[in-house]
Structures are given as structure tokens and as C-alpha cells.
């Protein structure tokens, strides 16, 4: 793996040299964009809108439109905005990990100690494990400040980016049902159905089945076979049929098999 960031974790007066590695990878099929006429590759070019000419990467800069004029930012400007956060993941406070709402979680990164930081790294890891706490921090990655949580996982430290509160939309604009009434037997039947389908969560049991099926279609088309689309009609359950549909669901053998 290749480190995407190197610096330190600030833990009180202790600075632990560390490296960050992406903990996830993309598993989607790598589909290219082609011209339907001759299947030629479609390329995206960085074009100057004034001249129409392509601009090489080394000539591209970042700018912010301020008072109808662009202010161009250099590498040193990004670092000057917060020299400390560009180099140090400063733990500002410790919180109960369960207090963080899952809606705020984003990208995850492995934290590896750099040379000389092994002892302090292990100390922080064991401290978080014994206290059940997680460290809230902020740091700069790719010219942007990120809120994050440092937490123990198995035998290593994991950094998980968090969304800022302002990035999570309010649910106030949703059209949600209010004062809905249903019979007790419907609730009891729904609870029984949930119990029947309840199983211990094992992430390894869940595979990207859509990608696998799409790959089958790709191989079939490559051998000259035509794709056959199965017709499917989704029938929504009516309010009057709710109890009967729940009862029928409890009797399905497939449901019992999945719960085992």
C-alpha cells in the first residue's frame, strides 16, 4: 500500500509520527465511455474556454472567484492557512464512540506508526481500548480540512473522516406520515417477521451480486449471445392487505432459510 498522508498524531504533548493508508478500495467494474458509432474511446480534455486549446496539468492552478475576480492560490497558501493541521492530526477531545451518529461517518484510513513512533502508538491504542473512547481531531488533507475520529480497531488505530454538521441535510423537508393507525395484530406480525429474519451480521456473506451478473452478461455478449431481460412487476402492498401479506411472509420457506 502507498501512504496518502504522513505527519503526526497530537496526543496531549505527545506527537506520534504516523502514515495514513486508504482502508477501502473501489470494487466497481471499470467501464469506459465509447462512441456508439465506432467504439472509439471518449477522452475528457482540460480546455481553456477563451482559446479553446487544451491546457496541460502543470499549467493549471486553483482559484476562488472573489468580487468578480479570481484569486489564484499557490501551494504555500493552502499550507499557510493552517501549518499545524497540515502536519498534525491534533486530538482535541475524547468521546464515547457510540455518541457519534453513523450519518457523519465518511472515508476510513489505516494509521501506521512511522519509525520511532511504535511505543507511543501502542500506548494510544491500548488507552483507547481500555477507556472505550475515541479521539476527535481535525487535519488538512488534499487542501481541505477534515473532521475525523481516531479509534481502535482490532490491533491497530483507524482514522475515520466525519462530515461536519453543516454537510448533513435536515429531514424537516421530508413528507412523512403522521398519526398512522394500525391494528396491534399487524405490529405483532411485523415483529414476528423481523425475529424470523434475524441473524448474526457477517459482512463476508454479502457480495456484489449485481457486478457478478453484469460480468456474466459481458462474457455472454463477447461470445455473441443476446441479452434477455426478465420482465418484473413490483406490486405495492395495499393498506388493507398488510396483515395478510405479513402472515404470508412468515410462512415462506425462503425466509426461514435466510434466518438460519
C-alpha positions in Angstrom: 0.0 0.0 0.0 1.0 3.6 -0.6 0.7 6.2 2.1 -1.6 9.1 1.2 -0.5 11.3 4.1 2.3 11.4 6.6 2.7 13.6 9.7 1.9 13.2 13.4 -1.0 12.5 15.8 -1.0 15.0 18.6 -2.0 13.4 21.9 -1.6 16.0 24.6 2.1 16.9 24.5 2.9 13.6 22.7 3.4 13.7 18.9 3.3 10.3 17.3 4.8 10.1 13.8 2.3 8.2 11.5 1.3 7.4 8.0 -2.3 7.1 6.6 -3.3 4.4 4.1 -6.7 4.2 2.5 -8.7 1.4 4.2 -11.1 0.9 1.3 -10.9 0.2 -2.4 -13.3 0.5 -5.3 -14.8 -2.8 -6.4 -17.0 -1.4 -9.3 -16.4 -2.6 -12.8 -14.1 -0.3 -14.8 -16.4 0.8 -17.6 -15.0 3.0 -20.3 -17.0 5.6 -22.2 -17.1 4.9 -26.0 -18.6 6.5 -29.1 -21.5 4.3 -30.2 -20.6 4.7 -33.8 -17.1 3.2 -33.8 -16.5 2.3 -30.2 -13.6 4.8 -30.0 -12.5 6.0 -26.6 -14.1 9.2 -25.2 -11.5 11.4 -23.7 -12.0 14.4 -21.4 -9.8 17.4 -22.1 -9.0 20.4 -19.9 -9.8 23.2 -22.3 -9.3 27.0 -21.9 -12.8 28.4 -22.5 -11.3 31.5 -24.1 -8.9 30.0 -26.6 -10.5 26.5 -27.0 -7.0 25.0 -26.6 -6.1 22.1 -24.2 -4.3 23.1 -21.1 -1.5 20.8 -19.6 -1.7 19.8 -15.9 1.4 21.7 -15.0 -0.2 24.9 -16.2 -3.4 24.5 -14.2 -3.8 26.5 -10.9 -6.7 26.8 -8.4 -8.6 30.0 -7.9 -11.5 31.4 -6.0 -13.9 33.9 -7.5 -14.0 36.9 -5.2 -15.7 40.2 -6.0 -15.9 39.1 -9.7 -12.2 38.4 -9.9 -10.2 35.2 -9.4 -7.7 35.0 -6.6 -5.1 32.3 -7.5 -4.0 30.1 -4.7 -0.5 28.6 -4.5 0.6 25.5 -2.5 2.1 27.7 0.2 -1.3 29.5 0.6 -3.0 26.2 1.5 -0.3 25.4 4.0 -0.3 28.9 5.4 -4.0 28.7 6.2 -3.1 26.1 8.9 0.5 24.9 9.0 -0.2 22.8 12.1 -3.3 21.0 10.7 -1.3 20.2 7.5 1.2 18.2 9.6 -0.6 17.1 12.8 -3.8 15.2 13.4 -4.5 17.0 16.7 -6.8 15.1 19.1 -8.9 17.9 20.6 -11.2 15.7 22.8 -12.1 12.2 23.7 -15.7 11.0 23.4 -17.7 7.8 23.7 -17.6 6.2 20.2 -21.3 5.3 20.4 -22.1 9.0 20.8 -21.2 9.7 17.2 -24.2 9.3 14.8 -23.4 7.0 11.9 -24.7 9.6 9.4 -21.4 11.5 10.0 -19.0 8.7 9.0 -17.1 9.0 5.7 -13.8 7.6 4.4 -11.7 5.3 6.6 -7.9 5.2 6.8 -5.4 2.8 8.4 -3.0 4.6 10.8 0.5 3.1 10.8 3.3 4.3 13.2 6.3 5.7 11.4 9.8 4.9 12.6 10.3 5.9 16.3 6.5 6.1 17.0 5.8 2.5 17.8 5.7 2.8 21.6 3.5 5.9 21.7 1.2 4.4 19.0 0.8 1.3 21.1 0.1 3.3 24.2 -2.6 5.4 22.5 -4.2 2.2 21.0 -4.3 0.4 24.4 -5.6 3.5 26.2 -8.5 3.9 23.8 -9.3 0.2 24.0 -9.4 0.3 27.8 -11.4 3.5 28.1 -13.8 2.8 25.3 -13.1 6.3 24.0 -12.3 7.7 20.5 -10.3 10.9 19.7 -11.9 13.7 17.8 -9.5 15.6 15.6 -9.1 17.9 12.7 -6.4 17.9 10.0 -5.9 19.1 6.4 -5.8 16.5 3.5 -5.7 17.5 -0.1 -6.2 21.2 0.5 -9.3 20.6 2.7 -9.9 20.5 6.4 -11.4 17.2 7.7 -13.1 16.4 10.9 -12.1 12.9 12.0 -12.2 10.3 14.7 -9.3 8.2 15.8 -10.4 4.9 17.2 -9.1 1.4 17.9 -9.9 -1.5 15.7 -8.6 -5.0 16.1 -4.8 -4.4 16.7 -4.4 -1.0 15.0 -5.7 2.6 15.0 -8.3 3.6 12.4 -9.0 7.2 11.3 -12.5 7.8 10.0 -13.4 11.1 8.4 -16.5 12.7 9.7 -18.9 15.1 8.0 -19.3 18.5 9.5 -22.8 19.2 10.9 -23.4 21.7 8.1 -22.9 19.0 5.5 -25.8 16.9 6.7 -29.2 18.0 5.4 -32.2 18.5 7.6 -35.0 16.0 7.4 -37.6 18.7 8.0 -38.5 18.9 4.3 -39.4 15.3 4.1 -43.1 14.4 3.6 -43.5 11.8 6.3 -46.7 10.0 7.5 -48.3 11.3 10.7 -50.8 9.8 13.1 -50.9 6.5 11.2 -53.0 3.9 12.9 -52.7 0.1 12.6 -54.0 -2.9 14.4 -52.0 -4.5 17.2 -52.0 -7.8 15.3 -50.3 -6.1 12.4 -47.5 -4.8 14.7 -47.2 -8.2 16.4 -47.0 -10.0 13.0 -44.3 -7.5 11.7 -42.3 -8.1 14.9 -42.6 -11.9 14.4 -41.3 -11.4 10.8 -38.3 -9.4 12.0 -37.5 -12.1 14.5 -37.7 -14.8 11.8 -35.3 -13.0 9.6 -32.9 -12.0 12.4 -29.4 -13.4 12.0 -25.9 -12.5 13.2 -24.4 -10.0 10.9 -21.5 -11.3 8.8 -20.2 -8.9 6.2 -18.4 -11.7 4.3 -21.8 -13.3 3.4 -22.7 -10.2 1.3 -21.2 -10.0 -2.2 -21.7 -7.6 -5.0 -24.2 -9.8 -6.9 -25.1 -7.1 -9.5 -21.5 -6.8 -10.6 -21.2 -10.6 -10.9 -24.3 -10.8 -13.0 -23.2 -7.9 -15.2 -19.9 -9.7 -15.7 -21.8 -12.8 -16.9 -23.6 -10.6 -19.4 -20.4 -9.1 -20.6 -18.9 -12.5 -21.2 -22.1 -13.7 -22.9 -22.2 -10.7 -25.3 -18.5 -11.2 -26.0 -19.3 -14.7 -27.3 -22.2 -13.4 -29.4 -25.2 -14.1 -27.2 -28.1 -11.7 -26.9 -29.1 -10.2 -23.6 -32.6 -11.3 -22.4 -34.2 -9.0 -19.9 -36.7 -10.8 -17.5 -39.9 -8.8 -17.0 -40.6 -7.9 -13.4 -43.6 -6.1 -12.0 -43.5 -4.8 -8.4 -46.9 -4.8 -6.7 -47.1 -2.5 -3.8 -48.9 -3.8 -0.7 -52.2 -2.0 0.0 -53.1 -0.9 3.5 -56.0 -3.4 3.6 -53.7 -6.3 2.6 -50.9 -5.5 5.1 -51.8 -8.2 7.7 -52.4 -10.9 5.1 -49.0 -10.1 3.4 -47.2 -10.2 6.7 -48.8 -13.6 7.6 -47.9 -15.0 4.2 -44.3 -13.8 4.6 -44.0 -15.7 7.8 -44.9 -18.9 6.0 -42.3 -18.6 3.3 -39.6 -21.3 3.4 -37.1 -18.9 1.9 -37.4 -16.6 4.9 -36.6 -19.4 7.3 -33.6 -20.4 5.3 -32.1 -16.9 5.3 -32.6 -16.7 9.0 -30.6 -19.9 9.7 
